[in-house]
Amino acid sequence: MAKSSPRSPLAPAQIAVLPGIGGVRFATGAAGIRYQGRTDVMLALMDEGTTVAGVFTRSKCPSAPVDWCRAHLSGGTARALLVNSGNANAFTGKNGAEAAAFSARLAAKAAGVPLNQVFLASTGVIGEPLPAEKFSGVLEGLAASATPDGINAAAQAIMTTDTYPKLATASANFGGVEVTISGIAKGAGMIAPDMATMLSYVFTDAPIAAPVLQALLSRGVKGTFNAITVDSDTSTSDTLMLFATGAARQRGAVPVTDASDARLRPFRRALQNVLQSLAHQVVRDGEGARKFIAISVSGATSAAAAKRIALSIANSPLVKTAVAGEDANWGRVVMAVGKAGESADRDRLSISFCGIRVAHQGQRDPAYDEAQVSQAMKAPEISIGVDLGLGRGQATVWTCDLTKEYVAINGDYRS
């Protein structure tokens, strides 16, 4: 089992306590999948009529639960969500698919819901068979004990190398009725999302049709979960799902069935805030992280080019170790810009660290003061700015530094 680490120094000072969401209940338990002495399974139960949307990894080696969720997402409705930590049920072949189906059947029976409305996720070690039989006798108790205020415990149960549970909430005006959006996430390593992050689940009591919900989620992920990276490695299990119970109908909320409905504007903003908070919390809990880094690229030939350049910088071990060493080494940023495969002109390039310009027009800035920059680099939050001077494309991504602790955590992961 991976050795536990102290809470990340970038963690929030206080862990949020999320309000209950009408129409959804949570329960957690210990099935002993891998971890001993801690909860490792979470069951969420949704009222009938709950709609669902999801985005998943684009890895060509997806986990069995990802395959299960993709196969059932088109139904557009959900009644149960089963998540375990300690075992990813990935690269487990036919046995993995059978374990996923067996788990879903157990959950459906325990909750008394249709099998095709059960969704799954597993997170942990890749390549080891999931002992799904350990869910037997556990899920019945969870289904009976699920409560609306169990979301904080749910966030705890899905952790692996995370050092703190990740939670976020927001409210929005929905055609004159206040609705709530609350979400949880897990992730600390193997983070370079491609459609989602490792695991994240967001719940709302707003009444929204499944196609509209999917459009909201697919749009919302672009500048949040798909704009973070810890180590450039896309997980086999990346899953982000959004559930809308529609419970706010009881307070007069009218269902939305059209993505252009004006009532969605405040909801869309609130959803974006929740997704961004969760995504940033994942980066702040990056394995061994001591610095939270925002990388902003402007002046690129397009927004897509700007994002590729920003990710090239964010994923560079040399840039990340320089930040860990509190060294404003702009030469490493120049390297990362140059290798990104996008248009760049050395003699138009400007680079800044923490708002202080260190390089301009292809050379060190004449006003550069190393003592000033060195002091700024001691902060826990670092910004890197790059202006290519070629166009109007811009993008921001977030990452963390790369420390010796990252190697220690991952060297011990299966030990």
ABEGO torsion letter per residue (X at the ends): XBBBBBBBAABBABBBBBBBBBGBBBBBBBAGAABBGBBABBBBBBBBGBBBBBBBBABABBBAAAAAAAAAAAAGBBABBBBBBGBAGBGAEAAAAAAAAAAAAAAAAAAGBBAAABBBBBBEBBGBBBBAAAABGAAAAAAAABBAAAAAAAAAAABBABABBBBBBBBBBBGGBBBBBBBBBBEABGBBBBGBBABBBBBBABBBBAAAAAAAAAAAAAABAAABBAAGBBBAABBBBBBBAGAAAAAGBBBBABAABAAAAAAAAAAAAAAAAAAAAAAAABBGBABBBBBBBBGBABAAAAAAAAAAAAABAAAAAAAAAGBBBAAAAAAAAAAAGBBBBAAABBBBBGGBBABBGGBBBAABBAAAAAAAAABABBBBBBBAGABABBBBBBBBBBBAAAAAAAAAAAX
